[in-house]
Amino acid sequence: DYIVRKVDAIVISPCDSRSIGTSVKAANDAGIPVFTADIACLAEGVKVVSHIASDNIAGGRLAARAVVDAIGESGQVAIIDHPEVESVIQRVAGFEEELAKYPGLEIVAKLTGRGVKDQAFRTAEDILLSHPGLDAIFGINDDSALGALAAVEKAGRQDRVTIVGFDAVPEARAAIGAGKIYADVIQQPVEIGRKTIEAVSTYLSGTPVAPEILIPCELFTRENAVVEE
């Protein structure tokens, strides 16, 4: 529809980083510049002018350090994944790289929750059943973390299993404030949006833009929740 309307630029945030390639190729063929925000396109043979997103690898490292702070340098860790999405691939990569610094920490499961709460709940139930000694779960977004929380509470293991999430949406912030989730990685979506529009404007004015613009992440803990209250 945007191609038919002959827009000057298209910004996408794909839910599937590879299948979006067909649409990006169509925009390329029509001579319409494409920008990605938050989630990148991983399809081959297509052109994206600039990708503007959180530094998800650094965010994954932050999540791993939060796990280490919570449980120490030994224990069993699980990841509730969503590997179809580029930003999640980056988060998990950063998490695994950081955790690898601690030989006593073992990733015993990495299963998809598809980024939605009900699937993450079922995935977490399976993980908890298979790994009775589990110490921590990293949820790649807050639906994953909140689904994991529901499963942990149902299993009566909330005093045993630490949960770290990603996004810090209001429900997760409340859970962190209540001590139910240990921490969340915070993104800066307003800054991502602002930098995206800046990149589009700069490009359309005839000035080159960087192929990738990364926005730093931070960690949201119970101390942050207390300050908000």
DADABEL-V949050 format. One record per pair of residues at least 6 apart in sequence whose C-alpha atoms are under 8 Angstrom apart, sorted by the first residue. I is the first residue (numbers start at 1). J is the second residue. Records with the same first field share a line. If there is no record, write none. Layout:
I: J  J
//
This chain:
2: 10
3: 26  27  30  32
6: 32
7: 32
8: 32  33
9: 32  33  34  35  200
10: 32  33  34  35
11: 34  35  36  37
12: 34  35  36  37
13: 36  37  38  39  40
14: 20  36  39  40  41
15: 39  84  85
16: 84  85  86
17: 39  40  41  42  43  84  85  86
18: 41  42  43  84
19: 43
20: 41  43
21: 41  42  43  44  46
24: 34  46  47  48
25: 45  46  47
27: 33  34
28: 34  46  47
33: 48  49
34: 47  48  49  50
35: 48  49  50  51  52  196  200
36: 48  50  51  52
37: 51  52  53  192  193  196
38: 51  52  53  54  87  192
39: 51  53  85  86  87
40: 51  86  87
41: 48  86
42: 86
48: 211
49: 209  211
50: 199  209  210  211  212  213
51: 211  212  213
52: 192  195  196  212  213  214  215
53: 192  213  214  215
54: 187  188  192  214  215  216  217
55: 214  215  216  217
56: 87  88  90  91  94  217
57: 90  91  92  93  94  95
58: 91  94  216  217
59: 91  94  95  185  216  217  218
60: 90  91  92  93  94  95  96  98
61: 91  94  95  96  97  98  99
62: 95  185  218  219
63: 95  138  164  165  166  183  184  185  219
64: 95  96  98  99
65: 98  99
66: 164  182  183
67: 136  162  163  164
70: 162  182
71: 135  136  162
73: 102  103  104  105
74: 102  103  104  105  106
75: 104  105  106  134  135  136
76: 105  106  107  108  133  134  135  136
77: 105  106  107  108  109  134  135  136  137  138
78: 107  108  109  110  127  134  136  137  138
79: 107  109  110  111  137  138  139  140
80: 110  111  112  113  120  123  124  137  138  139  140  144
81: 88  92  110  111  112  113  114  115  139  140
82: 88  89  111  112  113  114  115  140
83: 89  112
88: 140
91: 140
92: 140
99: 105
108: 131
109: 127
111: 123
112: 120  123
113: 119  120  121  122  123  144
114: 120
115: 140  141  143  144
116: 143  144  147
117: 143  144  145  146  147  148
118: 147
119: 147
120: 143  144  145  147  148
121: 144  146  147  148  149  150  151
122: 147  151
123: 148
124: 147  148  151  152
125: 148  151  152
128: 134  152
134: 160  161
135: 160  161  162
136: 161  162  163  164
137: 145  148  161  162  163  164
138: 145  163  164  165
139: 145  148  163  164  165  166
140: 165  166
141: 165  166  167
142: 165  166  167  168  169  172
144: 165
145: 163  164  165  166  172  181
146: 172
148: 163
149: 158  163  180  181
152: 158  161
158: 180
162: 181  182
163: 180  181  182  183
164: 181  182  183  184
165: 181  183  184  185
166: 184  185  186
167: 184  185  186  187
168: 184  185  186  187  220
172: 181  184
173: 184  220  225
174: 225
175: 181
176: 182  183  221  222  225
177: 221  222  223  225  226
178: 222
179: 222
182: 221  222
183: 219  220  221  222
184: 219  220  221
185: 217  218  219  220
186: 217  218  219  220
187: 215  216  217  218
188: 215  216  217
191: 215
192: 215
195: 213
199: 209
202: 208  209
203: 209
//
